[in-house]
Amino acid sequence: MKKRDNFFLWLCLGILIVFIDFAIYIALGVAMMAYDDFYDPSKGEYGSWESMDAFDKKVYASLMLWNFLNLIGIIFLEYKLFRFIKNWKNPVKITG
């Protein structure tokens, strides 16, 4: 496989991951709209854990987990980019 084909494959995979990520954020956002529609002020302050029912708590926890996973992914990509730039400026010389 040529280097250019490998780059194209990774580019397509990256775009697919971004679209899946956006789709999950959209789905969780739509699910959180149910909380906005059925919010009852007598249950507690808006956004508090007490004012949410079981479904809203699961969606909120899923959203926080997805945010955490995205943060881990961003840190990983920054690490890989840093290593790439570091090795690009100081290439390893093979002798032998």
N, C-alpha and C positions, 0 to 999 in steps of 0.2 A: 504494500500500500504506500502510495506516495505521501510525502509530508503535507502537500496541499490538500489531498483527500482526507487525511487525518484531521487537519484543521477544520475543514468543512463539516466533518462528522461531529467534532466537539462543539462547533458553533451551533449547529442544528440542535444538539442535545441541550446546550445552554438556553437557547430560545424556548425549547419545549419546557424546560424546568421553570423558566420565568412565567410562561403562560399558565402552567399548572399552579404555580404559586398564586398568581392573580386570581385564578378561578376559585381556589380555596378561600382566599380573602373575600371574594365576592359572596360565596356561599355562606361563610360565617357572618358577614355583614347583613345579608338578607335574613338570616336566622335571628340575629340580634334585633332586627326591626320588630319582631314579635314582642320583645320586651317593651319597646317604645309604644306599641299599639295598646298593650294591655297593662300598662303601668298603673298601679293603684297607690296614691299618696298615703293612704291609711296604713299601708304595710311598712312604710319607712321612706327614708330619703332616696331620691332618684340615684340609681347606680350603686346603692348599698346591697350587700349580700342578702340582707333580710327581705328586701323588696322583690327578690327574684324567686321564681318557682324553679323546680328541678331542671326543666329544659333550659331555661336561661342560664342557670349556673353551669350546666355542661357546656353550653355554647361559649360562655365567657371564659371558662377554664381552657377550652379548646383554642380559643383565640389567643390567650396568653401563652399557651404551649407553642402555638404556631409562631408567635412573635419571638419566643425564645429560640426555637429551631432556626428561624431566619437569622437571628443575631449570631448564632453559632456558625451558620453557613457564611455569613459576611466576614466574620473573623477568620475562618478557614481560607476564604478567597484572598483576603488581604495578606495572610501569611504566605500563600503560594505566590502571590504577586511580588511580595518582598523578597522571597527566595529567588525568584526568576530574575529580578532586577539586580540583586546582589551577585548572582552567578554570571549575569550578562556583562557586568562591568569588570569582574575578576574571573575570567574563565579558568577552569581547571586545565592544567597542561599535563598531558600524558606523556611520560618518557618511557623509553624501554626499547 
